[in-house]
């Protein structure tokens, strides 16, 4: 049995034993306080959870679950004297069952002399086929209007769809940096094409994420810096600031609503006049019950060009749909759909391309995942992309198939 399972079973046994001795019901607000503490603990905010549990104990001195949780939290934070005091209270006041005594003994043996930061890592190695590596145009020529007539310009081979196979590698590492749930993370992803090496890509992101709670409202903030390379050269630099707000709406336990906002500063290191600031506001409704997870989100975007970018600034709308559930045995299926619309405010290139660029991108994705070991799985992903635009030069379609091996570290 894992520690998490042991805690759950022991807490249940202890709570039953203790509440059987209580002649009075707890105060009406008590369950809310205890639930708030458990929610804080689930979000990694150990200091907040501990403070709330202390309030629970003050209101209800015989709340066994609160005593056990706060003792374990104090131990994990490295407060050995306070943990020892609480463990002693549990042993003498509540006459706990053997499961609790074993848990306390294990905590003492492990040691409560310092805070132990939690860390996790993941690794992905994949092989795939890409039908349109370079996002080549769907039509082999581009027609422009000149002097009352039309001129057809054939596109060079580099601007037409090019097929290739590739190998991809991704890795992620995260670690707690404070006892109250703030984590630091690093993400890497690289893709190497077999032939079209000029389209090889790499990305490296690093950032910090922090959870907060204000009464019943939750807030999670993220600050992230990213670098992207293309063809062996630095291509783009990004700075992102994001916030996810959870308002206390009267929804069933299976439903959750979040409001997300963010700003992204994008700088192109090898292009001029393409830097921009993008603002986003998105609402997301998610459902989780009986092995099924589904979410739907709608967002509005405002992409402000920093200089004389072709087409100028643009406005957009994004829609995301996702569903994931177990299919048969250990096999899990996931399907997702994304639509993103952009409308530019100015002609793309006056005198050559006088149209306003209106772009609608559809992405349909399906994934099958099967665990092969405790922390390892194989995933097969198929993806179809259709980018429809008023300017035919940028219109393209693509299909991608990828098989990958996923490893979850401790």
C-alpha positions in Angstrom: 0.0 0.0 0.0 1.3 3.5 -0.9 1.6 6.2 1.7 -1.3 8.1 0.1 -3.5 5.0 0.4 -2.4 4.3 3.9 -3.2 7.9 5.0 -6.7 7.6 3.4 -7.5 4.3 5.1 -6.0 5.3 8.4 -7.8 8.6 8.5 -11.1 6.9 7.7 -10.6 4.4 10.6 -9.6 7.1 13.0 -12.4 9.5 12.1 -15.0 6.7 12.6 -13.5 5.8 16.0 -13.4 9.4 17.2 -16.7 10.6 15.9 -18.4 7.7 17.6 -17.3 9.3 20.9 -18.6 12.8 20.2 -21.9 13.7 21.8 -22.4 16.8 19.7 -22.3 17.6 16.0 -19.6 19.9 14.8 -20.5 23.5 14.0 -22.2 24.2 10.7 -19.1 26.0 9.3 -16.8 23.2 10.3 -17.1 21.0 7.2 -16.4 24.0 5.0 -13.2 24.8 6.9 -12.0 21.2 6.7 -12.8 21.0 3.0 -11.0 24.2 2.4 -7.9 22.8 4.2 -8.0 19.6 2.1 -8.4 21.7 -1.1 -5.4 23.7 -0.1 -3.4 20.5 0.6 -4.5 19.1 -2.9 -3.2 22.4 -4.5 0.2 22.1 -2.7 -0.4 25.0 -0.4 0.8 23.3 2.8 1.2 26.5 4.9 -2.4 27.5 4.1 -3.7 24.0 4.8 -1.9 23.9 8.1 -3.3 27.3 9.2 -6.9 26.3 8.3 -6.6 22.9 10.1 -5.4 24.7 13.2 -8.7 26.7 13.1 -10.6 23.5 12.7 -8.9 22.1 15.8 -9.6 25.3 17.8 -13.3 24.9 16.9 -13.5 21.2 17.4 -10.7 19.8 19.6 -11.8 16.2 18.9 -11.5 16.4 15.1 -9.1 13.5 14.6 -8.6 14.0 10.9 -7.5 17.6 11.3 -5.0 16.6 14.0 -3.5 13.9 11.7 -3.4 16.1 8.6 -1.7 19.0 10.4 0.8 16.7 12.1 1.8 15.2 8.8 2.0 18.7 7.2 4.2 20.0 10.0 6.4 17.0 9.6 6.7 17.5 5.8 7.6 21.2 6.4 10.5 20.2 8.7 8.9 21.4 11.9 10.0 18.4 14.0 9.1 19.8 17.4 5.5 20.7 16.4 5.0 17.4 14.6 6.2 15.4 17.6 3.8 17.3 19.9 0.8 16.6 17.6 1.8 12.9 17.1 1.9 12.6 20.9 -1.6 14.1 21.2 -3.0 11.7 18.6 -1.5 8.7 20.4 -2.7 9.7 23.9 -6.1 11.4 23.2 -7.6 9.3 20.4 -6.5 5.8 21.0 -5.7 5.4 17.3 -5.8 2.0 15.4 -2.7 0.2 14.4 -2.7 1.8 10.9 -2.3 5.3 12.3 0.4 4.1 14.7 2.3 2.6 11.8 2.0 5.8 9.8 3.3 7.9 12.7 6.2 5.5 13.2 7.1 5.8 9.5 7.0 9.6 9.7 9.3 9.6 12.7 11.6 7.2 11.1 11.8 9.2 7.8 12.5 12.3 9.9 10.8 15.7 10.2 14.0 17.8 10.5 13.6 19.6 7.2 11.2 20.4 4.4 11.3 17.9 1.6 10.5 19.5 -1.8 8.5 17.3 -4.1 9.8 16.9 -7.7 8.7 15.1 -10.8 10.0 14.4 -14.3 8.7 13.1 -17.5 10.3 11.9 -20.8 8.8 11.3 -24.3 10.5 9.7 -27.3 8.5 9.5 -30.5 8.6 8.7 -34.2 6.2 10.3 -36.7 5.1 11.0 -40.3 4.3 14.5 -41.4 2.5 15.1 -44.7 3.3 18.9 -44.8 6.4 19.7 -42.8 6.7 23.3 -44.2 3.0 24.2 -44.3 3.2 24.4 -48.0 0.3 26.1 -49.9 -2.6 23.9 -51.1 -2.6 25.5 -54.6 0.5 25.4 -56.8 0.1 29.0 -58.0 -1.0 32.4 -56.7 -3.2 34.7 -58.8 -2.8 38.5 -58.5 -4.8 41.3 -60.2 -2.8 43.6 -62.5 -4.1 46.3 -64.9 -7.6 44.9 -65.0 -6.4 41.4 -65.6 -5.1 38.4 -63.6 -1.6 37.0 -63.5 -0.9 33.5 -62.3 2.4 33.1 -60.5 3.6 29.5 -60.0 5.0 28.8 -56.6 8.5 27.4 -56.1 8.9 23.9 -54.8 9.8 25.1 -51.3 6.4 26.7 -51.0 4.5 23.5 -51.8 3.8 20.7 -49.3 6.8 18.5 -48.5 6.5 15.2 -46.8 9.0 13.8 -44.3 9.4 11.5 -41.3 10.8 12.7 -38.0 12.0 11.8 -34.5 10.9 13.9 -31.5 12.2 14.1 -27.9 10.5 15.9 -25.0 11.3 16.2 -21.4 9.9 18.1 -18.4 11.1 18.6 -14.8 9.2 20.3 -12.0 10.1 20.9 -8.4 8.5 22.7 -5.4 10.4 25.9 -4.6 8.3 26.9 -1.5 6.3 24.9 1.0 3.1 26.7 0.0 2.8 25.2 -3.5 5.0 27.4 -5.7 6.7 25.2 -8.3 9.5 25.8 -10.8 9.5 23.9 -14.1 11.6 23.4 -17.2 10.1 22.0 -20.5 12.1 20.9 -23.6 10.9 19.6 -26.9 12.9 18.9 -30.0 12.0 17.5 -33.5 14.5 16.3 -36.1 13.3 15.6 -39.6 15.0 12.8 -41.6 15.5 14.9 -44.7 14.1 18.5 -44.3 16.6 19.5 -41.7 16.0 23.2 -42.3 12.6 22.7 -40.6 14.0 21.0 -37.5 12.6 22.7 -34.4 13.4 23.0 -30.7 11.8 24.8 -27.8 12.8 25.5 -24.2 10.5 26.9 -21.6 11.1 27.7 -18.0 8.8 29.3 -15.4 7.3 29.5 -12.0 3.7 28.7 -11.0 2.0 29.7 -7.7 -1.4 28.9 -6.2 -3.4 31.3 -4.0 -6.8 31.2 -2.3 -8.9 34.3 -1.3 -11.9 32.9 0.6 -13.7 30.6 -1.8 -11.9 32.1 -4.9 -8.8 30.3 -6.2 -6.0 31.8 -8.3 -3.1 30.2 -10.0 -0.5 32.4 -11.7 2.3 31.5 -14.1 5.3 33.4 -15.4 7.2 31.7 -18.2 10.1 32.5 -20.5 10.5 30.5 -23.8 13.0 30.2 -26.6 12.2 28.6 -30.0 14.7 27.5 -32.6 14.1 26.6 -36.3 16.6 25.0 -38.6 19.4 25.2 -36.0 19.0 29.0 -35.4 17.1 30.9 -32.7 13.8 32.0 -34.1 11.5 33.4 -31.4 11.6 34.5 -27.8 8.5 34.7 -25.6 7.5 36.0 -22.2 4.1 34.8 -20.9 2.2 35.9 -17.8 -1.0 33.9 -17.1 -3.7 33.7 -14.4 -6.4 31.1 -13.9 -9.3 32.1 -11.6 -11.7 29.7 -10.0 -14.9 31.6 -8.9 -17.1 29.9 -6.2 -20.0 29.1 -8.5 -22.9 26.8 -7.4 -21.9 23.9 -9.7 -22.2 20.1 -9.1 -19.0 18.5 -7.8 -18.3 17.0 -11.3 -18.3 20.4 -13.0 -15.7 23.2 -12.6 -15.5 26.6 -14.2 -12.3 28.6 -14.6 -11.6 32.0 -16.1 -8.1 32.4 -17.7 -6.3 35.5 -18.8 -2.8 36.2 -20.1 -0.4 38.3 -22.0 2.3 37.0 -24.3 5.2 39.1 -25.6 6.7 37.5 -28.8 9.9 38.6 -30.3 11.2 37.2 -33.6 15.0 37.1 -33.6 15.5 36.7 -37.4 12.5 38.7 -38.7 11.8 42.4 -38.6 8.4 44.0 -37.9 6.8 40.8 -36.6 7.1 41.4 -32.8 3.8 41.5 -31.0 1.8 41.5 -27.7 -1.1 39.1 -27.5 -3.8 39.4 -24.9 -6.2 36.5 -24.1 -9.3 36.0 -22.0 -10.8 32.6 -21.9 -13.6 30.7 -20.0 -13.3 27.0 -19.5 -15.9 24.5 -18.2 -14.7 21.0 -17.3 -16.4 17.8 -16.3 -14.8 14.9 -14.4 -16.7 11.8 -13.3 -16.5 8.0 -13.6 -13.4 7.8 -15.6 -14.5 10.5 -18.1 -12.9 14.0 -18.4 -14.3 16.6 -20.8 -13.7 20.3 -21.2 -14.8 23.1 -23.4 -13.4 26.6 -23.6 -14.0 29.8 -25.6 -11.6 32.7 -25.7 -11.1 36.1 -27.3 -7.7 37.3 -28.4 -6.2 40.6 -29.3 -2.8 40.5 -31.0 -1.2 44.0 -31.1 1.6 44.4 -33.6 4.7 46.3 -32.3 5.7 47.7 -35.7 4.7 47.7 -39.4 3.8 44.0 -39.4 2.1 42.8 -42.6 -1.7 43.0 -41.9 -1.1 45.1 -38.8 -2.8 44.1 -35.6 -5.5 41.4 -35.5 -8.4 40.1 -33.4 -9.2 36.4 -32.8 -11.5 33.8 -31.3 -10.4 30.4 -30.1 -12.5 27.3 -29.3 -11.2 24.2 -27.6 -13.0 20.9 -27.0 -11.5 17.8 -25.3 -12.8 14.4 -24.1 -10.8 11.6 -22.5 -12.0 8.3 -21.0 -11.0 4.6 -20.6 -12.1 2.5 -23.6 -11.4 -1.1 -22.7 -9.2 -2.5 -20.0 -6.2 -0.1 -19.6 -6.6 1.5 -23.0 -7.5 5.2 -22.8 -8.8 7.3 -25.7 -8.7 11.1 -26.1 -10.2 13.3 -28.8 -9.7 17.0 -29.2 -10.8 19.8 -31.5 -9.4 23.3 -31.8 -10.6 26.2 -33.9 -8.9 29.5 -34.1 -10.0 32.6 -36.1 -7.9 35.7 -36.9 -8.9 38.9 -38.7 -6.3 41.4 -39.6 -7.1 45.1 -39.6 -5.0 46.2 -42.6 -4.3 44.8 -46.1 -1.5 42.2 -45.9 0.9 43.8 -48.4 -0.5 46.9 -50.2 0.3 46.9 -53.9 1.0 43.2 -54.0 -1.6 41.5 -51.7 -4.4 44.0 -51.0 -6.6 41.6 -49.2 -7.3 41.6 -45.5 -6.0 38.4 -44.1 -8.8 36.3 -42.5 -7.6 33.0 -41.1 -9.5 30.0 -39.7 -7.5 27.0 -38.5 -9.2 23.7 -37.6 -7.2 21.0 -35.7 -8.7 17.6 -35.0 -6.7 15.2 -32.9 -7.2 11.7 -31.6 -4.9 9.7 -29.2 -4.8 6.1 -27.9 -2.7 5.5 -24.8 -1.8 2.1 -23.3 0.3 1.6 -20.1 3.1 -1.0 -20.6 4.6 -0.6 -17.1 3.8 1.3 -13.9 5.1 4.6 -15.1 5.4 4.0 -18.8 2.9 4.1 -21.7 2.7 4.0 -25.5 0.7 6.6 -27.3 -0.5 6.7 -30.9 -1.7 10.1 -32.0 -3.3 11.2 -35.3 -3.8 14.8 -36.2 -5.4 16.6 -39.1 -5.0 20.4 -39.7 -6.9 22.5 -42.2 -5.9 26.2 -42.4 -8.4 28.1 -44.5 -7.6 31.7 -45.5 -8.8 34.4 -47.9 -5.2 34.7 -49.2 -4.6 31.4 -51.0 -0.9 31.7 -50.6 -1.2 30.8 -46.9 -3.9 28.2 -47.2 -2.7 24.6 -46.4 -3.7 21.2 -45.0 -1.7 18.6 -43.1 -2.0 15.2 -41.6 0.4 13.8 -39.0 0.7 10.3 -37.3 3.0 9.8 -34.3 3.9 6.8 -32.0 5.6 7.8 -28.8 6.9 6.2 -25.6 6.1 8.1 -22.4 8.0 7.7 -19.1 6.8 9.4 -15.8 9.6 9.8 -13.3 9.3 10.1 -9.5 
